[in-house]
Amino acid sequence: MSDILKEYRYDGSEKLNLKKVCHDSGGRKSEKDALVKKTEENLKEIADLQEKLYAESQESVLIVLQALDAAGKDSTIKHVLSSVNPQGIIVHSFKAPNSTEESHDFLWRYHKRLPSRGIMCIFNRSYYEEVLVVNVHEFWKGYKMPKRVLNKDYIKNKYKDIKSWENYLYGNGYRIVKLFLNLSKDEQKKRFLERIDRKEKNWKFSPNDIKERAYWDKYQEAFEDAINATSTEDCPWYVLPADQKWYTRYLVSEVLVQTLRDIDPKFPKLADEDKNRLSDCKSLLEKEE
């Protein structure tokens, strides 16, 4: 793993304090040109490794993307997708659950959308919403569930559920890459104003964004608690600065390329019988007039 990534990786060995982490590239702004170039190199390598992952079909990669509004989730996804074969990647963007989904356990709709082996999948927002927005607004108190469940330990129990589920997935061939795009409050304000001032970006803005911004401190606490409660060696969190998109994209590319290198997928080797069939097919093609 690169030394840079170690700064942003949380595996449960130390506690995250969001008040003490950077939202930008820090002293690396002078390295921008080199890191942008490195990002492009990483994307090419990701494309190569993804093709092998798809061909080998042994492991899957689940990318969990969480952030506050305007942190750049969509543009990050678009940037990652620019390099890979669309046949081997799926994106699911989750909204508030519908009535059918609410009638099941909170993980049900996410489990249904897990990728098959060999596929990379992005969850744009995810099952972590149950311990983020549901926690901040205490929506859980209105659930149609037994009283024995709806108590002061509800959120803590969800942390346990998530941790157990991720451990189960890891043991069944899933690599889980959890990314939190850590945007500063000042940068969010700047991006909101840009969405309001620029007509072509008006569609991205919702008055509800301002309502949610009022809960900034509560969201920071919820993210910090959730990351600290669910970070493990096998399923770590990466808390990535999000104020400078070029740097965020570089870090995301580093996380993905390191994950795929660790999987080390390879093109399947053909059995002798299959090689003979290829030879026969080649002969038939060469004999065509």
Beta strands, then each sheet from edge to edge (+ up, - down):
strand 1: 9-10
strand 2: 60-67
strand 3: 89-93
strand 4: 120-124
strand 5: 174-182
strand 6: 237-241
sheet 1: 1+ 6- 5- 2- 4- 3-
end
